[in-house]
Amino acid sequence: MLPSRILRAPHLRNQLRQGIQRRSIQASVKKEHAVAREDSSFSDLYQPQPVPTTSTKTASSVTLRDLRTKPELTFTPFERRATNVGPLRSDNEHTLSWDGSDLALSKFGSDTNTAVSQWWLRDHCPCSICMNQVTKQRQVNHLKGLANAPRIRKANVDSGAKVTEVEWKDGHRSIYDSDFIIRKQSPAINAIRRGNTPLKLWGADIGPAPPSVDYSELQAGRYGELMEKMRIHGFCFVPGTPATPEASEAMLKEIGPIRETHFGGFHVVTSDLMSKDTAYTSEALEPHTDTTYFSDGAGLQMLHLLSHEHGKGGESLFIDGFKCANQLYEEAPELYQALATFGIYAHATGNEGVNMQPCDSIPVLRHDHSKTELLQVRWNNADRAGVAAPMDKMDLWYEAASKFQELLDRKENQYWFQLKPGTPMLFDNWRLLHGRSEFTGLRRVCGGYINHDDYVSKYKTTNYSDADLIAATVSG
């Protein structure tokens, strides 16, 4: 459903076209997209059609839609994200055969064959000469002299044993698991590589039963459930944790190396402005993601309230940024494109000797290279600096940002609760926005960051077999 009202740039309000016409265009485009998705295959990137626009006008009569200049709906939030991720299984839809010159992939019921790249095959030879059997690293650089690389002399595909043996013209022999070759482009391979899970988007309704894993499970070394809930929901509570910095830090280190920043590593936050950041005050904090001023923002974050004395307030606010992004795409897809296209800078400059900014502008909605999967939401109004949009697109970016802010402000999207000593919260800083209400008294909170890659690594190693990880990670 499209919204009954659409945010407008104030100084252009009187020049907007009728909302009915705009909603009609958007509904038509979304209908076309649904048809396109039904007809698309895994190997074909989804490329929606652009929204029709009016002709170019003079600067004095320009409308907001003219500023968009054919906003192609290139980005989608979860177009390619796997919805059913599990252990790798044999592919029963494709076959592998030797045609006398190439190994050929074919799909049952299809007359079309795809030749397997012989360069790729040789580069992925799993023998002990070509690959270290412990580290799974290459020991031979097949890129040297690639133009003169040997071709296949003959190959044998044993469909029963699911083994493919290749003899090369230089005498080298390679033995492959046939599924390794067949599954090269499988969605499951990519899902495991990225540590993807089915997502559960949520709002205020998650309050009665938020995800949690008891501290005793972690003490027993069982981190799999915690990491899975983190990937599905974006956060998890750990009740039963000793309310000390030492216990909290030890738990965090079991997930991955604690990230050092200009605030230090593992830290205890008080309201004395010991670091020049509003987090170190008693002021209310708007919903935001941390470390937007880094090129690689922190992935996982912990917050553990150790004590709150002689005061009240300080309720925590958490918002599922992926849900709000999805709502933006559904309600105003052209505004979603703006937040996915134009990068912004952020800054950390309050501490002496620190002037931190990312190496390049990065969009609020950061996608993978195919533009079909939302990877990260980067939103921090307090730390926001320049917007890397041309001046004739600047109002479009502000309209999009204002619409996103409106989604964040919707009560049904906000999960409010009070942190308690002994129940730390771990959350995905690439997905969740967090904030808090103003408080009085003395409040001590400890926490720290872990890089996104380390956090996802912990999920993968606690939820997949070594064989599946090797198949997904080493292949390419």
ZICOR-V439444 format. One record per helix or strand. SS is the DSSP state (helix for helix, strand for strand). FROM is the first residue (numbers start at 1). LEN is the number of residues. Records with the same first field share a line. If there is no record, write none. Layout:
# ZICOR-V439444
SS->FROM-LEN + FROM-LEN
This chain:
# ZICOR-V439444
helix->10-6 + 19-21 + 59-3 + 64-5 + 118-6 + 146-3 + 178-8 + 187-8 + 204-6 + 215-5 + 224-10 + 245-11 + 278-3 + 321-11 + 333-9 + 391-19 + 411-3 + 452-12 + 466-9
strand->78-1 + 94-5 + 103-5 + 113-3 + 131-1 + 138-1 + 152-7 + 163-6 + 173-5 + 212-1 + 235-5 + 258-1 + 261-1 + 264-1 + 267-3 + 285-4 + 300-10 + 313-1 + 316-5 + 343-4 + 348-1 + 356-1 + 362-2 + 365-3 + 373-5 + 384-4 + 414-4 + 420-1 + 423-6 + 432-5 + 439-1 + 442-9
